[in-house]
Structures are given as C-alpha cells and as structure tokens.
Amino acid sequence: MHTPTRLTDRKRSAILAAAAEQFRVHGYEAASMDAIAALAEVSKRTVYNHFSSKEELFGETVMQMFESSAGELELGYRPDRSLREQLVELMSLKMRTLADPEFIALARVAIGEAIHAPERTLPILARLGEREEGVTAWIRAAQADGKLKAGDPSFAATLLQGQIKTFAFWPQIAMGAAPLAPEEQERVIDAAVSMFLSYFAAP
C-alpha cells in the first residue's frame, strides 16, 4: 500500500481512516466531524480544509473502501496459465475482501444510506461505475486472447462475482451471518468458477 509522504497527504489519509471508523461504528447520522477530527488528531478546520462537508467525506470514504477492494483484484491476465487457475485466484482474493469485518461494516452503512438517502449515495455509485475493476479487465483480456466468448465483460464479471456475493456478502450484510469457513469458501469459489467457464469459455 502506498504510504503518503507529504504532511497534507498524511493528514488526509488519517482523516479518511478516522471517518471510516466513525461511520462503521456509529453510522452516517451519528458520526460527527468533531469526533473524526479528534480521532485523526487534527483540528476540525483541517478536516474542513480537505472535505467541505460530512457528506463529501462520507462519499470519499466509501469510494476509498470500494477502490481498495477493487485494487486487490488487479491480477493481470496470463495467457500461459489456465483460466480456472486464474479465476480461482481472483475469486479467492474477492472472498478475502468480503470476509474483512471492517469492509462489511462500512459496506452495511453505505448500503443503508443508499436505501434511506439515495440522493447522497447515487453520485457515489455513479463514480464507482466509471471505474473498470480488475475482474472486468481480466475478462476483457481473456476475450481478446480468444479464451472466452465475446460479449460484455462487465456483464460477465457481474454474473461471476454475484455468485460469490450471494454466499459471502449479502447474508453478512442483511442478516449478520458469520463469514464463510475456509472449506465453504473453496466450495463456493469452485462452483462459481465451474459455472462461469461452462457458459463463457470459448469452444
């Protein structure tokens, strides 16, 4: 992970980390800029120098969370390795992110806000949609190599990851289910990859 070197960058990073903790623990409405400033060990004025409002800070915190998650999936396509081997590795990384309690806690806050205050979260979702994440890029490269059928790589990536999230994200978000045990993770990944390849692998 890149470590900020400039003081202003370090302060911004500290503010985002403190905001993530406050939003996870207290939710959007109860989290305060005073508490975030205190936790980040900066003045409230410094917080507002970086972020004009709590709404903007929340948006940046959610963006950072999802971009960090997507960044873990930046495994480049390798034509010399089997599709199954690479996809299992990609989905294992995805599963590891989804099992992170901090990721789940902040995602729960973000999804709650999407339901209760869509005007606050829709711009964030639009920004996230502009970024092509790693699985989509991998599928696009595999299609270009003739190993996967032609088609919309974003659609294919959504189908693949949707199967993982059905077991390892939505039950934890909506019902507080425990993370999957390692053997269950392997079973879900194996089934998801097998179904994906049975449909999308080139003849």
C-alpha positions in Angstrom: 0.0 0.0 0.0 1.3 3.5 -0.9 2.3 5.5 2.2 1.7 9.2 1.9 4.9 11.3 2.4 3.6 14.9 2.3 2.2 16.2 5.6 -1.1 17.2 3.9 -1.4 13.8 2.3 -0.8 12.1 5.7 -3.4 14.3 7.3 -5.9 13.4 4.6 -5.2 9.7 5.0 -5.6 10.0 8.8 -9.0 11.8 8.3 -10.3 9.1 5.9 -9.2 6.4 8.3 -10.9 8.1 11.2 -14.0 8.7 9.2 -14.2 5.1 8.1 -14.0 4.0 11.8 -16.7 6.6 12.9 -19.1 5.7 10.1 -18.6 1.9 10.7 -19.2 2.3 14.5 -21.9 5.0 14.6 -23.4 5.1 11.1 -23.7 8.2 9.0 -26.1 10.3 11.0 -24.4 9.8 14.4 -20.8 10.2 13.2 -19.6 13.7 13.9 -16.9 15.8 12.3 -15.6 16.7 15.8 -15.1 13.0 16.7 -13.5 12.4 13.3 -11.1 15.3 13.8 -10.2 14.1 17.3 -9.6 10.5 16.2 -7.4 11.7 13.3 -5.5 14.0 15.7 -6.1 17.1 13.5 -8.2 20.2 14.0 -11.8 20.4 12.8 -10.7 23.2 10.5 -8.1 20.8 8.9 -10.9 18.3 8.3 -12.9 21.0 6.5 -9.9 22.1 4.5 -9.9 18.7 3.0 -13.6 17.9 2.9 -16.2 20.7 2.7 -18.9 18.6 4.4 -19.6 15.3 6.2 -21.5 14.2 3.1 -18.4 14.7 0.9 -16.2 13.0 3.5 -18.6 10.0 3.6 -18.5 9.8 -0.2 -14.7 9.8 -0.3 -14.6 7.2 2.5 -17.0 4.8 0.6 -15.1 5.4 -2.6 -11.8 4.6 -0.9 -13.2 1.4 0.5 -14.5 0.1 -2.8 -11.5 1.2 -4.7 -9.2 -0.5 -2.2 -11.3 -3.7 -2.6 -11.1 -3.5 -6.4 -7.4 -2.8 -6.2 -6.9 -6.2 -4.6 -8.3 -7.8 -7.8 -5.8 -6.2 -10.2 -4.3 -9.5 -11.3 -3.4 -9.3 -15.0 -4.5 -11.9 -17.4 -1.8 -14.5 -18.1 -2.2 -16.4 -21.4 0.3 -19.1 -20.1 -1.9 -20.1 -17.2 -5.2 -21.9 -17.2 -8.4 -19.9 -17.0 -9.6 -21.9 -14.0 -6.4 -21.4 -12.0 -6.5 -17.6 -12.6 -10.2 -17.3 -11.9 -9.9 -19.3 -8.6 -7.1 -16.9 -7.6 -9.2 -13.9 -8.5 -12.3 -15.1 -6.6 -10.1 -16.1 -3.6 -8.9 -12.5 -3.4 -12.5 -11.3 -3.7 -13.6 -13.7 -0.9 -10.8 -12.4 1.3 -12.0 -8.8 0.9 -15.6 -9.8 1.6 -14.6 -11.6 4.8 -13.0 -8.4 6.2 -15.2 -7.3 9.1 -14.3 -3.6 8.5 -15.2 -3.8 4.9 -18.6 -5.5 5.8 -19.3 -2.9 8.5 -18.7 0.1 6.2 -20.5 -1.5 3.3 -23.5 -2.0 5.6 -23.5 1.7 6.4 -23.2 2.6 2.7 -26.0 0.3 1.6 -28.2 1.6 4.4 -27.6 5.2 3.2 -28.4 4.1 -0.3 -31.8 3.0 0.9 -32.6 5.9 3.2 -30.8 8.7 1.4 -30.4 7.8 -2.2 -29.6 11.4 -3.2 -26.5 11.1 -1.0 -25.3 7.8 -2.4 -26.3 7.8 -6.1 -23.4 10.2 -7.1 -21.0 7.8 -5.3 -22.4 4.8 -7.1 -22.1 6.7 -10.4 -18.4 7.4 -9.7 -17.8 3.8 -8.8 -19.5 2.7 -12.1 -17.0 4.7 -14.1 -14.0 2.6 -12.8 -13.4 -0.7 -14.6 -12.4 -3.1 -11.9 -9.9 -5.9 -12.1 -12.2 -8.8 -12.9 -13.8 -7.0 -15.8 -10.3 -6.1 -17.2 -9.2 -9.7 -16.8 -12.3 -11.0 -18.7 -11.7 -8.4 -21.5 -8.1 -9.6 -21.9 -9.2 -13.3 -21.9 -11.8 -12.5 -24.6 -9.1 -10.7 -26.7 -7.0 -13.9 -26.4 -9.9 -16.0 -27.7 -10.2 -18.0 -24.5 -13.6 -16.6 -23.5 -16.7 -15.9 -25.7 -17.1 -12.4 -27.0 -19.6 -10.2 -25.2 -19.9 -7.5 -22.5 -17.1 -8.2 -20.0 -18.9 -6.1 -17.3 -21.9 -8.3 -17.6 -19.8 -11.5 -17.3 -17.9 -10.1 -14.3 -21.1 -9.2 -12.5 -22.5 -12.7 -13.0 -19.4 -14.3 -11.7 -19.0 -12.1 -8.7 -22.7 -12.1 -8.0 -22.5 -15.9 -7.2 -19.7 -15.2 -4.7 -21.7 -12.3 -3.1 -24.8 -14.5 -2.8 -23.0 -16.6 -0.1 -20.2 -14.3 1.2 -21.6 -10.8 1.2 -25.4 -10.4 1.2 -26.1 -12.8 4.1 -23.5 -11.0 6.2 -24.8 -7.5 5.2 -28.5 -8.2 5.6 -28.7 -10.9 8.3 -25.4 -10.6 10.2 -24.3 -14.1 9.1 -20.8 -15.2 10.0 -18.1 -15.2 7.3 -17.9 -18.5 5.5 -15.5 -21.1 6.8 -12.5 -21.8 4.6 -13.9 -25.1 3.2 -17.2 -23.3 2.4 -15.3 -20.5 0.6 -13.5 -23.1 -1.5 -16.7 -24.9 -2.4 -18.5 -21.6 -3.4 -15.5 -20.5 -5.5 -15.1 -23.9 -7.2 -18.8 -23.9 -8.1 -18.9 -20.3 -9.3 -15.8 -20.7 -11.5 -17.1 -24.0 -12.9 -20.5 -22.5 -13.9 -18.8 -19.4 -15.3 -16.5 -21.4 -17.5 -19.2 -23.8 -18.6 -21.0 -20.9 -20.2 -18.3 -18.3 -21.1 -15.3 -20.5 -22.1 -14.7 -20.3 -25.8 -15.4 -23.6 -27.7 
